[in-house]
Amino acid sequence: MSVLNTEIDALTGGPANLAQYRGKAVLIINAASQCGLTPQYAALEKLQQHYAPRGFTVLGVPCNQFMGQEPGTAEEIATFCSTTYGTTFPMTQKTDVHGDTRHPLYTELIDTADAEGYTGEVRWNFEKFLIAPDGTVAARFAPQTNPDTEEITTAIEAVLPR
């Protein structure tokens, strides 16, 4: 099954329509506004600006499952991200990414291994999954891996649409 067939709502309401990203590379991240890793939003936005013209997008998935670090409403999350980090990339509704209430999107993602071979539950905020243009999961990156590292940019370059 393609990750892009999964139904999820947008942060601002209504369907996020992941199918619109078919043919593009997508970096999905579970995000939180009050996490020590929150400054990664700045590097994620730089990726968005740099690669968007080549068929790429970041997709933020707010999650409040890790020590309650995303307690805000949809409006508060959107305002925080845009005013603090200038984010322009799309975001989904606040979503559970692990456990019994895990959203089906993350059920599709978590079987992918990262560079160290880890598969399974999302470990923390800002875990990253790179989706290829055909909707398959191309790579997984640990939460502490900064979005602007060569490891991530090389992986993005490898799956950008031709």
TAJOGI-V358287 format. One line per field, one symbol per residue. phi: phi as a letter, one per 30 degrees, with the letter a starting at -180 (. if undefined). burial: # if it has 24 or more other C-alpha atoms within 12 Angstrom, else .. Layout:
# TAJOGI-V358287
phi->???
burial->???
This chain:
# TAJOGI-V358287
phi->.dedcdcacdedjiddhdddcejbcbccbdbadbcdceededddddeeddcedcjbbdbdbdbcdchhdbdddedddddeddddbidbddbcedbdcbidcedeedddddddddddjdbjeddaeidbbccdedjddcabbdeddddcddedddddedcedc
burial->.###.#.####....#.#..###############.############..##..############..##...#..##.##.....############....#.######.#.#......#######################.####...##.###.###.
